[in-house]
Amino acid sequence: MPPLEYSKTEASAPESTANTPLLKPNTLVNPESAKKSRSGTIQLPTTINNSINSKIVASTTNNQMVGARDCAIVVARYTLKGHSSIVHTVAFSPDGKLLASGSYDNTVRLWDPATSVARYTLKGHSNVVYAVAFSPDSKLVVSGSWDGTVRLWEPATGLARYTLKGHSKDVFAVAFSPDGKLVASGSYDNTVKLWDPATGAARYTLKGHSKGVFTVVFSPDGKLVASGSKDKTVRLWDPATGTARCTLEGHSGTVYSVAFSPDGKLVVSGSRDKAVRLWDSATGTSRYTGEDHSNDVYSVAFSPDGKLVASGSRDKTVRLWDPTKGAVHCTCEGHSGSVFAVAFSPDGKLVASGSWDGTVRLWDPATGVTRYMLTGDSGSVFAVAFSPDSKLVASGSWNGTVKLWCPATGVLPRR
């Protein structure tokens, strides 16, 4: 998902209403103070109220009926509290023993998902923590911040290992290589940097983008890095040498999200131009352009078997695509606001989506039908993630909370 607001010249809010928040870089927001503001640039999104133990729910926005949802409704009762502002990113450790969350309160928090207990609060950043990721062995956490730094932490102790300095502007994306020997970071300074997490040293600075980089990801075999930028391109890099492999041109708007297929042969990208594009990672050629969304595409993801691509859009839908046919498999409708985040469960049986409407939905990827609508947030949901065993879903919200559900039942786990 893109920064909520990253440019004075490209100031488009997630929803085209007068109540849409506009958050500029280096502006920290407390949800409680935000909802008191009527004339400023920040205001809480409308909450969604739902009946409990009912299979039909009526959603209201600004006291107007939006519609009914024919699905199982679960209201959140189990919440991880501690952050004092927006939670923008969540990630499970590969061993499933920890959950990390990054917030506009400048901190990273580590939680025990089995008990809901907060393990550590990682302090050191001086501005918004926009991205977090675990190393493959779960022994390190990396965070990227609007303070221009990347930090490495030891989750076992909560101590900082290294502060990686080199970017001159906000860091929007971080990722570990599959072997854990490299960290990639993408910044508004137009560069991608590769770091050695063992020493904290910068290995390479990847230059080529002409505008800010919002997303970075390693291929499953670690032989490529893909980056998406405000310059409307996706670039593929060789992390072993720090050289550019190819530039994927075709989008006519900012590229917000990129992902590799499980076999690494395809790259999918989602853009402000409303399009989902599939690319051949070996040649950089465009394989397919999906133009079925009617607004910005904020998030894209491949299914674990590579047979489907999910995309979440400002048009309030999730679409599932068949990458072999270049066609829409199904359209998942039900959200009443922009869809900021999508994720497949590791077992491939569910797709989760987080929305401006304050809900998380779990969809059946075979049919596009909502299995559960998870409610209880008093603000937009910006991040969703599945645990490695597919038994938990985590979400990060505008109201500064992290929530956990059991996707098999839609119910929040009990202590």
C-alpha angles and dihedrals in degrees: 000000000000125000109279087244124359107156138040089212095047097043104154118148125216092252127034096232134108090248096060116124120239111198118186124202114274091024113119119202131201109203093219094053091041095062091056091062115094103162102030129087096265128068134152116255119247115277123236118228120202137178118247125238091013131121092210122059130184115211122207130198121182087349093300124121112248102178149281126278118212098208142091110288123210122186115208116253099160117067135168106223129188109092115099097207144022117331105217103171139030132181136176120221113248090248090052094233098112141037121205125202129188122205148188085245087078095249141108116217127201118208135187102233092198093060104016088234119145109239102185143351109218110211127183108089115104097206143026117328102222104172139025134180138172127229115248091255091049091236097114138041122202124201133189123204145188085243086079096248137111116214131198119207136186107232092197091064105015089235126139114245102183141355107214111210126184108093114101096204142030118320111223104172140034133178140172121227114245091254092047093236097113139041121203124203130187122206145186086243086081095251142107116214128201117209136189105234091197093063105013090237124142111244102184142354109215110212127185109090114103095205139030122313114229103174139030131178138169122230114248091256092046093236096114139039120204123201130187123205148187085246086078095247140107115217128200119209137188105234092196092064104017091236130135116253100187145328118238107214127183109086116106096202143041114306106231103175140020134181138177124229114247091258092047093235096113136046122201123199135188123205149184086249088076092247135124111207131194119206136188104242093204096055104017091232122144113252100180142353118208113200100172096111115089096209144023117325107223104175139024133182139173122229115245091254093046093236096114139037121205123206130187121204147187085242086078095248139108114216126198117208134196104227093197094056098030090229139120111264094192143330118236109212128182110087115109095205142037116306107230102175139028131181137172119224111247090246090053094233098113142033118209124204131187121206148191086243090075097251140107116215127200113208134194103237092205094060107013090235121143110248096183138359109210112205139173104094116121091208147027120311110229103173139033131180137173124222114245092256092049090237097113137043121200126197134190120211147195090247092065097253136121118213133196129204136177103237093202089067104011088236125129111247118253124227 
